[in-house]
Amino acid sequence: MKIKKGDKVKILLGKDRGKEGKVEYVRGKDKKVFVSGANLYKRHVKKHGDIQGGIIDLPKPLDISNVMLVCPGCNKVTRIGFKMEGNEKVRICKKCNKEVTK
């Protein structure tokens, strides 16, 4: 996976196009990501035990192809490449060739 938890991403498609946020969770099997403050839907919930009823915001996942990484070095939207440093595989920014860290 090229996008990992904690990365800053920009949303390319959908109702939240143009927004930026941090990746909270990545589901690798179906290639979905949860971005903080994006793709929120309203859900009406009944009171159940200790849980207060009302309308809550429910985050829904985005497809990983609809988001793109924002490089922490050059602060531009970029694709991700890989480079071997010794026996370690490191993610790099395709625009500035710097290492991408979380």
VMD Tcl script that builds the backbone (N, CA, C; Angstrom):
set m [mol new atoms 306]
animate dup $m
set s [atomselect $m all]
$s set {name element resname resid chain x y z} {
  {N N MET 1 A 0.842 -1.189 0.000}
  {CA C MET 1 A 0.000 0.000 0.000}
  {C C MET 1 A 0.883 1.248 0.000}
  {N N LYS 2 A 0.552 2.173 -0.844}
  {CA C LYS 2 A 1.346 3.387 -0.942}
  {C C LYS 2 A 0.899 4.452 0.050}
  {N N ILE 3 A -0.361 4.397 0.474}
  {CA C ILE 3 A -0.879 5.350 1.456}
  {C C ILE 3 A -1.039 4.631 2.781}
  {N N LYS 4 A -0.552 5.255 3.844}
  {CA C LYS 4 A -0.572 4.628 5.161}
  {C C LYS 4 A -1.267 5.528 6.171}
  {N N LYS 5 A -1.575 4.959 7.324}
  {CA C LYS 5 A -2.221 5.691 8.408}
  {C C LYS 5 A -1.328 6.860 8.836}
  {N N GLY 6 A -1.931 8.033 9.003}
  {CA C GLY 6 A -1.185 9.215 9.420}
  {C C GLY 6 A -0.736 10.109 8.283}
  {N N ASP 7 A -0.857 9.659 7.038}
  {CA C ASP 7 A -0.470 10.469 5.882}
  {C C ASP 7 A -1.482 11.586 5.647}
  {N N LYS 8 A -1.002 12.724 5.156}
  {CA C LYS 8 A -1.879 13.818 4.757}
  {C C LYS 8 A -2.230 13.611 3.292}
  {N N VAL 9 A -3.550 13.585 2.989}
  {CA C VAL 9 A -3.995 13.329 1.620}
  {C C VAL 9 A -4.969 14.406 1.169}
  {N N LYS 10 A -5.111 14.531 -0.139}
  {CA C LYS 10 A -6.080 15.434 -0.751}
  {C C LYS 10 A -7.086 14.582 -1.503}
  {N N ILE 11 A -8.374 14.896 -1.366}
  {CA C ILE 11 A -9.432 14.132 -2.009}
  {C C ILE 11 A -9.614 14.651 -3.430}
  {N N LEU 12 A -9.581 13.734 -4.400}
  {CA C LEU 12 A -9.651 14.093 -5.813}
  {C C LEU 12 A -11.063 14.024 -6.381}
  {N N LEU 13 A -11.875 13.099 -5.915}
  {CA C LEU 13 A -13.215 12.887 -6.452}
  {C C LEU 13 A -14.233 12.766 -5.321}
  {N N GLY 14 A -15.491 13.048 -5.660}
  {CA C GLY 14 A -16.562 12.881 -4.692}
  {C C GLY 14 A -17.076 14.197 -4.170}
  {N N LYS 15 A -17.958 14.119 -3.177}
  {CA C LYS 15 A -18.598 15.324 -2.659}
  {C C LYS 15 A -17.642 16.216 -1.880}
  {N N ASP 16 A -16.533 15.658 -1.393}
  {CA C ASP 16 A -15.557 16.428 -0.620}
  {C C ASP 16 A -14.295 16.741 -1.433}
  {N N ARG 17 A -14.439 16.836 -2.757}
  {CA C ARG 17 A -13.302 17.093 -3.637}
  {C C ARG 17 A -12.578 18.372 -3.233}
  {N N GLY 18 A -11.244 18.297 -3.146}
  {CA C GLY 18 A -10.433 19.458 -2.814}
  {C C GLY 18 A -10.071 19.547 -1.343}
  {N N LYS 19 A -10.752 18.810 -0.484}
  {CA C LYS 19 A -10.451 18.851 0.946}
  {C C LYS 19 A -9.191 18.052 1.239}
  {N N GLU 20 A -8.502 18.463 2.307}
  {CA C GLU 20 A -7.320 17.738 2.760}
  {C C GLU 20 A -7.570 17.230 4.165}
  {N N GLY 21 A -6.978 16.106 4.488}
  {CA C GLY 21 A -7.127 15.543 5.820}
  {C C GLY 21 A -6.134 14.430 6.053}
  {N N LYS 22 A -6.110 13.957 7.301}
  {CA C LYS 22 A -5.217 12.874 7.678}
  {C C LYS 22 A -5.925 11.542 7.542}
  {N N VAL 23 A -5.198 10.526 7.142}
  {CA C VAL 23 A -5.751 9.176 7.035}
  {C C VAL 23 A -5.827 8.595 8.442}
  {N N GLU 24 A -7.052 8.211 8.834}
  {CA C GLU 24 A -7.249 7.640 10.166}
  {C C GLU 24 A -7.087 6.131 10.167}
  {N N TYR 25 A -7.517 5.496 9.072}
  {CA C TYR 25 A -7.553 4.041 9.034}
  {C C TYR 25 A -7.483 3.582 7.587}
  {N N VAL 26 A -6.769 2.503 7.321}
  {CA C VAL 26 A -6.658 1.946 5.977}
  {C C VAL 26 A -7.144 0.501 6.010}
  {N N ARG 27 A -8.090 0.183 5.126}
  {CA C ARG 27 A -8.536 -1.202 4.973}
  {C C ARG 27 A -7.883 -1.758 3.720}
  {N N GLY 28 A -6.909 -2.632 3.898}
  {CA C GLY 28 A -6.106 -3.135 2.791}
  {C C GLY 28 A -6.830 -4.099 1.875}
  {N N LYS 29 A -7.751 -4.899 2.429}
  {CA C LYS 29 A -8.423 -5.915 1.616}
  {C C LYS 29 A -9.230 -5.299 0.480}
  {N N ASP 30 A -10.053 -4.306 0.794}
  {CA C ASP 30 A -10.896 -3.699 -0.241}
  {C C ASP 30 A -10.396 -2.329 -0.678}
  {N N LYS 31 A -9.169 -1.972 -0.287}
  {CA C LYS 31 A -8.506 -0.738 -0.710}
  {C C LYS 31 A -9.338 0.508 -0.443}
  {N N LYS 32 A -9.703 0.692 0.824}
  {CA C LYS 32 A -10.476 1.849 1.269}
  {C C LYS 32 A -9.697 2.583 2.354}
  {N N VAL 33 A -9.903 3.906 2.438}
  {CA C VAL 33 A -9.283 4.715 3.481}
  {C C VAL 33 A -10.341 5.586 4.152}
  {N N PHE 34 A -10.141 5.852 5.427}
  {CA C PHE 34 A -10.981 6.780 6.172}
  {C C PHE 34 A -10.168 8.044 6.386}
  {N N VAL 35 A -10.694 9.187 5.939}
  {CA C VAL 35 A -10.013 10.474 6.071}
  {C C VAL 35 A -10.770 11.306 7.092}
  {N N SER 36 A -10.043 11.913 8.037}
  {CA C SER 36 A -10.685 12.685 9.102}
  {C C SER 36 A -11.422 13.895 8.535}
  {N N GLY 37 A -12.677 14.049 8.922}
  {CA C GLY 37 A -13.485 15.189 8.512}
  {C C GLY 37 A -14.000 15.135 7.094}
  {N N ALA 38 A -13.888 13.989 6.434}
  {CA C ALA 38 A -14.340 13.884 5.049}
  {C C ALA 38 A -15.284 12.696 4.889}
  {N N ASN 39 A -16.192 12.818 3.924}
  {CA C ASN 39 A -17.150 11.770 3.581}
  {C C ASN 39 A -18.019 11.383 4.776}
  {N N LEU 40 A -18.531 12.400 5.477}
  {CA C LEU 40 A -19.389 12.175 6.641}
  {C C LEU 40 A -20.846 12.135 6.211}
  {N N TYR 41 A -21.585 11.202 6.778}
  {CA C TYR 41 A -23.009 11.055 6.511}
  {C C TYR 41 A -23.767 11.113 7.818}
  {N N LYS 42 A -25.013 11.576 7.763}
  {CA C LYS 42 A -25.860 11.673 8.945}
  {C C LYS 42 A -26.552 10.338 9.194}
  {N N ARG 43 A -26.677 9.973 10.446}
  {CA C ARG 43 A -27.356 8.735 10.813}
  {C C ARG 43 A -28.257 9.019 12.000}
  {N N HIS 44 A -29.520 8.618 11.889}
  {CA C HIS 44 A -30.476 8.785 12.979}
  {C C HIS 44 A -30.401 7.551 13.872}
  {N N VAL 45 A -30.140 7.774 15.167}
  {CA C VAL 45 A -29.944 6.669 16.098}
  {C C VAL 45 A -30.953 6.772 17.237}
  {N N LYS 46 A -31.569 5.651 17.574}
  {CA C LYS 46 A -32.481 5.602 18.715}
  {C C LYS 46 A -31.684 5.480 20.001}
  {N N LYS 47 A -32.298 5.901 21.098}
  {CA C LYS 47 A -31.679 5.745 22.402}
  {C C LYS 47 A -31.644 4.256 22.722}
  {N N HIS 48 A -30.466 3.798 23.142}
  {CA C HIS 48 A -30.292 2.384 23.429}
  {C C HIS 48 A -29.394 2.239 24.654}
  {N N GLY 49 A -29.979 1.978 25.798}
  {CA C GLY 49 A -29.188 1.836 27.024}
  {C C GLY 49 A -28.547 3.155 27.407}
  {N N ASP 50 A -27.233 3.167 27.486}
  {CA C ASP 50 A -26.491 4.378 27.858}
  {C C ASP 50 A -26.289 5.323 26.676}
  {N N ILE 51 A -26.472 4.817 25.450}
  {CA C ILE 51 A -26.219 5.620 24.248}
  {C C ILE 51 A -27.347 6.623 24.050}
  {N N GLN 52 A -26.980 7.884 23.908}
  {CA C GLN 52 A -27.938 8.959 23.687}
  {C C GLN 52 A -28.445 8.892 22.246}
  {N N GLY 53 A -29.739 9.063 22.056}
  {CA C GLY 53 A -30.309 9.068 20.714}
  {C C GLY 53 A -30.092 10.403 20.024}
  {N N GLY 54 A -30.328 10.440 18.716}
  {CA C GLY 54 A -30.193 11.686 17.965}
  {C C GLY 54 A -29.563 11.442 16.611}
  {N N ILE 55 A -29.051 12.506 16.043}
  {CA C ILE 55 A -28.417 12.439 14.729}
  {C C ILE 55 A -26.905 12.500 14.928}
  {N N ILE 56 A -26.212 11.508 14.402}
  {CA C ILE 56 A -24.754 11.468 14.531}
  {C C ILE 56 A -24.117 11.532 13.149}
  {N N ASP 57 A -22.858 11.986 13.103}
  {CA C ASP 57 A -22.085 11.974 11.861}
  {C C ASP 57 A -21.334 10.658 11.795}
  {N N LEU 58 A -21.518 9.942 10.705}
  {CA C LEU 58 A -20.895 8.642 10.516}
  {C C LEU 58 A -19.889 8.734 9.375}
  {N N PRO 59 A -18.598 8.465 9.639}
  {CA C PRO 59 A -17.615 8.509 8.549}
  {C C PRO 59 A -17.733 7.278 7.670}
  {N N LYS 60 A -17.669 7.486 6.361}
  {CA C LYS 60 A -17.710 6.383 5.393}
  {C C LYS 60 A -16.357 6.331 4.693}
  {N N PRO 61 A -15.949 5.146 4.228}
  {CA C PRO 61 A -14.641 5.034 3.585}
  {C C PRO 61 A -14.627 5.589 2.156}
  {N N LEU 62 A -13.452 6.021 1.735}
  {CA C LEU 62 A -13.210 6.468 0.366}
  {C C LEU 62 A -12.331 5.432 -0.326}
  {N N ASP 63 A -12.507 5.278 -1.622}
  {CA C ASP 63 A -11.632 4.390 -2.369}
  {C C ASP 63 A -10.238 5.012 -2.415}
  {N N ILE 64 A -9.231 4.180 -2.330}
  {CA C ILE 64 A -7.857 4.683 -2.262}
  {C C ILE 64 A -7.447 5.401 -3.553}
  {N N SER 65 A -8.122 5.098 -4.661}
  {CA C SER 65 A -7.794 5.759 -5.927}
  {C C SER 65 A -8.349 7.184 -5.992}
  {N N ASN 66 A -9.211 7.547 -5.054}
  {CA C ASN 66 A -9.805 8.880 -5.041}
  {C C ASN 66 A -9.060 9.860 -4.142}
  {N N VAL 67 A -7.960 9.437 -3.553}
  {CA C VAL 67 A -7.144 10.326 -2.731}
  {C C VAL 67 A -5.704 10.297 -3.237}
  {N N MET 68 A -4.986 11.394 -2.972}
  {CA C MET 68 A -3.591 11.478 -3.384}
  {C C MET 68 A -2.782 12.092 -2.253}
  {N N LEU 69 A -1.587 11.586 -2.065}
  {CA C LEU 69 A -0.720 12.013 -0.973}
  {C C LEU 69 A -0.230 13.444 -1.167}
  {N N VAL 70 A -0.175 14.201 -0.063}
  {CA C VAL 70 A 0.442 15.532 -0.060}
  {C C VAL 70 A 1.814 15.347 0.571}
  {N N CYS 71 A 2.860 15.636 -0.197}
  {CA C CYS 71 A 4.242 15.438 0.263}
  {C C CYS 71 A 4.547 16.378 1.429}
  {N N PRO 72 A 5.081 15.853 2.542}
  {CA C PRO 72 A 5.431 16.734 3.665}
  {C C PRO 72 A 6.641 17.619 3.368}
  {N N GLY 73 A 7.470 17.237 2.395}
  {CA C GLY 73 A 8.659 18.021 2.055}
  {C C GLY 73 A 8.348 19.221 1.180}
  {N N CYS 74 A 7.713 18.966 0.020}
  {CA C CYS 74 A 7.446 20.054 -0.927}
  {C C CYS 74 A 6.009 20.575 -0.832}
  {N N ASN 75 A 5.163 19.925 -0.044}
  {CA C ASN 75 A 3.775 20.336 0.197}
  {C C ASN 75 A 2.943 20.381 -1.084}
  {N N LYS 76 A 3.241 19.458 -2.025}
  {CA C LYS 76 A 2.491 19.349 -3.266}
  {C C LYS 76 A 1.825 17.984 -3.330}
  {N N VAL 77 A 0.734 17.908 -4.106}
  {CA C VAL 77 A 0.079 16.623 -4.345}
  {C C VAL 77 A 0.968 15.823 -5.277}
  {N N THR 78 A 1.276 14.584 -4.890}
  {CA C THR 78 A 2.259 13.814 -5.639}
  {C C THR 78 A 1.954 12.327 -5.646}
  {N N ARG 79 A 2.572 11.637 -6.585}
  {CA C ARG 79 A 2.547 10.179 -6.591}
  {C C ARG 79 A 3.700 9.677 -5.727}
  {N N ILE 80 A 3.644 8.398 -5.395}
  {CA C ILE 80 A 4.635 7.827 -4.495}
  {C C ILE 80 A 5.459 6.798 -5.251}
  {N N GLY 81 A 6.770 6.838 -5.060}
  {CA C GLY 81 A 7.664 5.838 -5.607}
  {C C GLY 81 A 8.366 5.117 -4.476}
  {N N PHE 82 A 9.120 4.097 -4.812}
  {CA C PHE 82 A 9.854 3.344 -3.810}
  {C C PHE 82 A 11.324 3.308 -4.179}
  {N N LYS 83 A 12.160 3.254 -3.135}
  {CA C LYS 83 A 13.606 3.193 -3.318}
  {C C LYS 83 A 14.156 2.253 -2.251}
  {N N MET 84 A 15.158 1.487 -2.608}
  {CA C MET 84 A 15.782 0.580 -1.653}
  {C C MET 84 A 16.957 1.288 -0.988}
  {N N GLU 85 A 16.959 1.303 0.336}
  {CA C GLU 85 A 18.093 1.814 1.118}
  {C C GLU 85 A 18.585 0.671 1.980}
  {N N GLY 86 A 19.633 0.030 1.515}
  {CA C GLY 86 A 20.110 -1.180 2.188}
  {C C GLY 86 A 19.123 -2.309 1.930}
  {N N ASN 87 A 18.585 -2.874 2.991}
  {CA C ASN 87 A 17.578 -3.929 2.867}
  {C C ASN 87 A 16.176 -3.396 3.123}
  {N N GLU 88 A 16.041 -2.084 3.195}
  {CA C GLU 88 A 14.762 -1.448 3.540}
  {C C GLU 88 A 14.149 -0.766 2.327}
  {N N LYS 89 A 12.838 -0.921 2.168}
  {CA C LYS 89 A 12.099 -0.272 1.095}
  {C C LYS 89 A 11.520 1.032 1.640}
  {N N VAL 90 A 11.823 2.166 0.986}
  {CA C VAL 90 A 11.436 3.480 1.482}
  {C C VAL 90 A 10.546 4.176 0.458}
  {N N ARG 91 A 9.493 4.847 0.943}
  {CA C ARG 91 A 8.615 5.618 0.048}
  {C C ARG 91 A 9.262 6.970 -0.248}
  {N N ILE 92 A 9.184 7.398 -1.517}
  {CA C ILE 92 A 9.740 8.703 -1.901}
  {C C ILE 92 A 8.698 9.486 -2.698}
  {N N CYS 93 A 8.835 10.812 -2.656}
  {CA C CYS 93 A 7.992 11.727 -3.426}
  {C C CYS 93 A 8.522 11.756 -4.852}
  {N N LYS 94 A 7.630 11.651 -5.841}
  {CA C LYS 94 A 8.049 11.652 -7.242}
  {C C LYS 94 A 8.438 13.048 -7.732}
  {N N LYS 95 A 8.016 14.105 -7.003}
  {CA C LYS 95 A 8.322 15.469 -7.451}
  {C C LYS 95 A 9.639 15.983 -6.884}
  {N N CYS 96 A 9.887 15.751 -5.587}
  {CA C CYS 96 A 11.106 16.292 -4.979}
  {C C CYS 96 A 12.137 15.216 -4.630}
  {N N ASN 97 A 11.802 13.942 -4.837}
  {CA C ASN 97 A 12.687 12.800 -4.553}
  {C C ASN 97 A 13.159 12.725 -3.109}
  {N N LYS 98 A 12.388 13.293 -2.182}
  {CA C LYS 98 A 12.704 13.172 -0.758}
  {C C LYS 98 A 11.922 12.016 -0.166}
  {N N GLU 99 A 12.419 11.513 0.945}
  {CA C GLU 99 A 11.764 10.405 1.636}
  {C C GLU 99 A 10.476 10.888 2.291}
  {N N VAL 100 A 9.417 10.098 2.161}
  {CA C VAL 100 A 8.119 10.439 2.756}
  {C C VAL 100 A 8.007 9.690 4.076}
  {N N THR 101 A 7.914 10.449 5.160}
  {CA C THR 101 A 7.716 9.854 6.475}
  {C C THR 101 A 6.380 10.291 7.025}
  {N N LYS 102 A 5.867 9.532 7.977}
  {CA C LYS 102 A 4.554 9.868 8.556}
  {C C LYS 102 A 4.650 11.081 9.436}
}
mol reanalyze $m
mol bondsrecalc $m
mol representation Tube
mol addrep $m
